Amino acid sequence: MYIKRIQEKDIEKSAKFFSVIAILGPRQSGKTTLAKQLFSKHTYTSLENIDTRNAAQYDPRTFLELHSNNNKHGLIIDEFQHVPDLLSYIQTMVDAQQKQGYFVLTGSQNFLANQAIAQSLAGRVSLHTLLPLSIDELEAHNILPQDIESVLYHGLYPAIYTKKTPPNLLYRQYIRTYIERDVRQLTQVGDLKTFQTFLMLCAERVGQNINFTEIGKACQISDQTVKRWIAILEASYIIFTLQPYEKTLSKRFIKSPKLYFYDSGLVCSLLKIKQDELIQHPKRGNIFESFVIAEIMKQFYNHGQDPTLYFWKDQQEHEVDCIIHYGRHLIAIEIKSSRTANKNFLTNLSYWKNIAPPAHDKCYVVYGGNKQDISGYKEFVSWQSIATIMNFLD
């Protein structure tokens, strides 16, 4: 079963104006499937294949010319980060041929974050980030579970829904593959076991401010190593961080970033949480918060926009979980995993309204109940309806 992705329209439009389309995102988020679906006439090659990779590394010019001569429509190069030097040769071919949508690159590492690489394709590449499935995409195919615990536990990787892969099996192999292969390629990590411990410690701290020293002591590594390893997790789309929103009247706010995972199922797997344990698990609120913020990020990416998300917290423990600052819009969001709407959830938002900058727009509470359970609270939004908050992106 193929699940139609919201980004299809945006990618197809970009292919009319750019010679290179780059689709980046975590492993198994559906990048290859999407590329083959949209560019079915292109030649496909994967640099995961050792022989193909060696050929591309040994003689990149011949590698590209051979594939190009075999197909006038274009070339899909999967897991492109394995041979990033190909970019300079692609630039030469792009400038000579001037064929729009010809090269389609996919990568499970954000190789274009490298400034030198990005400059080599400046003005020639359209960049797209494909995360795991969104609520909207599941709902469009009538396969969205109705209880939040099922969604949090299963996560949103396509294979869970298209191939019915058991989540415990998928995530166990996912973690093993990531640790044993991708981490080795991203940096020189001497002790992979320590890195795996570090990854689990990050899962334990999901939704919390990052304390580099605390994590370092627990892993017996330096603060600088913690920062470097967090950058590795970010580059491979395992985690993301939110920075504090600083444009308020109060100068006394928490300045350390907060840590989140792109997929809740991966967090549950790392922490060995079972589905029936999620209802009363002490990490339920943190996992739900991470899930909601990741969904908001997907809304941005699905509309071809870069996320502009923050959090706010002062030293008196007043906190707003998510601040969206996009153009003239400034939206505050409180996130509660409770299935029952409670007016007390509005407390921090009320405080925020008194100190918010003039651009302040709206406030919402995203909670763990279903759509039909809300009555009398116009600020409350079910986890099933997160997209309604993001109407300004349309």
N, C-alpha and C positions, 0 to 999 in steps of 0.2 A: 504493500500500500504506500502510495506517495502522498505526503501531507503538503499541500500547497503552502508556500511561504509568503508572507506579506511583502517581503523585500523583492519579490520577482519583478514587479512593475518598475521599481526604482532602478534595479540592475539593468533591465532591458532598455530603459530610457538612457541610462549612462552609456551603454554600448553603442549608441548612435553618435556619441560625441567624443568618446575617449578610445584610444587605441588599446589601452591596457585596463582590464577589470581585475581588481584584487579583492578576493573574498577571504577574510580572515576570521578566526574564531577558534574555540576550543576543539580538540579532537572529538569526532563523532557528533558534531552539532549539525551535520547535514550539508557541509560545504560542497563535497564532491557530488552528492546526489543533485543538489541544486544546480551546480555548474553543468552537469551532463543533461539535466532537464531543459535548461534554457539555451544551451549551446550544443545541441545534439549533433550538428554537422561538423563540429570541431574534432580534430584529432585529440585523443586523450593519452597522456603519459604521466606516470607517477614517479617521483624521485624517492619514494619509499623503497622502490625496487633497487637493490644494490647495483645491479649491472647498468641500469638506466642512469643511476646517480653517478657511477664511475665514468660513464661515457660523457655525461654533461660536464663533469669536472675536468676530464682530460682534454677534451676538445669542444668547448662550448659553442664555437662558431659552427662547426660541422653538425653538432647535435641539433641546433636550431634550424639550420638550413635543410637538413634531411627531413625533419618533421614538417617544415613549412612547404617544401616541395611536394609532399604527399597530400596536402590538403589546402586548397585555396581559401577555405572558409576561416580557418584559424586553428589555434592550438591551446588546449587546456594543460597546464602544468600543475600537477597536484603536489602538495607539501613542498612548495617552492623554497622554503627556508633552508633546505639541505644544501642548496647550491646558490647562495645569494649573489655570487659573482656573475651569474647569468644576466642580471639586470642591466649591466652596462652594455652587453651585446644586444639585448632586447631593445634598449634605447636606440642603438644604431639602426636596427631593422625597422623600428617604428618610424624614425625620421625619414628613412628611405622609401618606405612603402605607403605610409599615410593611410593605413587601413583601420577603420574604426571597429572596436570590439574584437580585434584579431587575437590578442593574447588574453587568456583568462588564467589568473594565478590564484591558487588557494594555499593557505598556510595556517598551521596551528600554533605558530609563534608570531608575535607582532614584529616581523622583521622590518617593516616599513617605519617602525619607531626610530630606527637608526637614521640619523639625520643625513649622513652621506648617501645612504641607499635611497632615501626619499627624494633627495635632490636630483638623483640620476634620472628619475621618472617624473619630475615636476612638470605639471601641465599635461602629462600624457596618461596618467593613471587615475582611475576612479576607485576610491577605497570604500569597501563595505564590510561591516562587522556582523557576522551571523552567529548569534548565540543559540543555545538550545530553544526548543519550541516555546511559544508564548501561550498564555491563556486563550487569547483570541484565536490562534491557529488550531488549538485543540477543540475549542467550542465550534468553530466553523465546520469541523468534521464530526461533530456530535460524539466526541470521545473524551470530553473533559469530566473527570470524576467530580461528584457533587460534594464530597466531604474534603475539607482542607487537609486532614491528616493523610489521606491517600496521595494527594498531590505533593505534599512535603516529602513524604517517604519515597515515592517513586521518582521524584524529580521530573525533568522535562527533556531529557535526551530522546531523540527520535526513535531509537531502537526499542525503547521501553514500550512504545505505542505501535510502531509499524511491524516489529518482529516479535512482540510480546516477550522480549528478553527479561527474565527475572532481575529486578534491581540489585539484589545482593550479588548476583553473578556479574552483571555488567560493571558495577562500580568496583568490585574487587579486582577485576581484570584491568579496568581503566586506571586505577591507582598503580597497579603493578607495572603496566606499560609505561605510564607517565614517569614513574620513578626510575625505572631501569633504562629507559631510552631517551626521553626528552630532556630530563635533567642533565644527563651526561653531555648532551649536545649543547645545552644552553650555557653551561659553565663548568668549571673544574670543581666538582663537589667530591671531596675525598671519601667521605663516609656517607653512603646512601642510606644506611640505617638511621643515622642521626637526622638526615633530611626528612625521612619518613616520620620520625618522631616530631620534628618541627612542623610538618604538615598537619599532624593530628593536634598539636598544641594550637595551631591557628584555628582549626575547626572548633576547639573548645572555647576559643575567644571570639567566635563569630558575633558580630553586632556590638563589639566592645571597642573602646579606645585602645590603640596599640601601645603597649609598654615594652619597648625594645629590650630594656635591661632585664625585665622579668622573664621574657621568653628566652633571652640569651642564657640566663642562669639555669633555667630548666633544661636547656639543651647542651649546656656547657660550651657555648660559642660566644663570640664577641658581639657587641651591639652592631658593629659594622657588618658582620656576617649575617645577622638577622635582617638588616636592611637590604642587603644584597639578595638574600634568599626570598624575601618578600617581593622584590623586583622580579625575580625569576617566576614566581607564581603569577604575578600580574602579566608578565610578558607572554605566558602560555595560557592565559584566560582561565585560570583556576580561581583566583580571587580578584577583587578590586577594592579600592579604598575610597572613602569620602573625606574630603577636607572640611574643616569648620567654616561656617558662613561668618564673615567678619564685618559685614557692612551694617552693623547695628549701632545703636547709641551706647550700648554697654561695651566697655573694653575688657571686662573681666570674664572671659570665656575660655573654655577648654580648647587647647590648640593642637592636641595630638589627633591624627586621623583615626577613623573607625574602619574596621576590617569586615568585609563581607565576601561571601562565595557566590559565584554565578549560578550554582545549582544546589538546591536544598537536598536532593537525593544523595549527592556526594558527601555533604556534611553528615547526614544520617549514617552513611556507610562508614565514614571515618570514625564516628563516635559510637558505632555499633548499636544504633538505636533502632528498635523494631517499630513497625507501624502502630501496633496496639499500645506502645509505650508513649507515643507522642502526645496523647491527650493530657497527661499529667507530668510530662517530662520537664525538668527544670530548665532545659534549653529550648523549650517550645517557642517562647516569645522571641528569643534571639534568632532562631531559625526562620520563623515567620517573617520577622523584620527583614532579614536578608533576602528572603523570597520576594517580598513586595518590592523592595528597592531594585532588585535584579529585573523584575517585571517592568518597572518604570524605565529602566535603562533600555530594555528591549523596545519599548515604545519609541524612544528616540531613534535607535538604530533602524527600526522598521520604517521610519519616516525619513531616513537618509540624513539624520541630524546627530551631532555629537552631544552626549548627555552633559547637562550642566546641573549637577546635583551636589548638595551639601547637607550637613547637619548643623544644628546649633545647640550648644550646651554651655551654661554659665557655671560659675563656681558655687552657686547656691543650689545646684542640681536641677534647675529649670532646663528643660530639654525639648527640642523638636526633632523628631527622627529624620525627617527629610525636608530639605528646602529646595524647591525648583526655581531657579532664576534663569529665565529664558526671555531675552528681549525685554519687553515691558511687563512681563508676567513674573510675579513673585508669589509662589504658592507654598504654604506650610502644610505638612502632612504628619499626623501622628499615627503610629502603627500599633495595633493591639490584636493579639491572637485570640482573644475571647470571642466566643460565638454569640455572645449577648451584648447588644449595644448598651452603653452606660454613660450617662451624662458627665460622670467624673472624668471620662477620657478627654473631655474638652478643656480641662484645667490648664495644661501647659499651653494650649493654643490661645486661650484667653490672655495668658500672661504675654505671649508672643505679640499679640495684636497691640498691646500697649507700648511696645518698644520697637516694633517693626518699622523699617524705612517707609517713606511715603509711597513707594512703588508697590507696597503690600497689596495683594490681589485677593486670594481666597484661602480658606482653611478647610482641611478634610481630616476625617479619621477613617483609615482603612482597617477593617476588622475581620475576624475569622468567621463571621456568620454569613448566611446566604442572602441573596437579593431580597427574597420575600419576607425576611425577618426584621427588616428595618421599618419602624413606624415612629413618626414624630421627630426624627433627627435628620434634618436636611444636610448636615455636614457629614453624615456617615455614608461610607461607600463599602460595599462588600468586596472581598478579595476577587470575586468573579467579575467585577466591573471596574477594575483599575483603569482600563482604557478611557473611561468617561472623564477622568481627571485631565487627560492629555488632549482634549479636543483642540487646544490651541495649536497643535502640531499639524492639523489637517489643512 
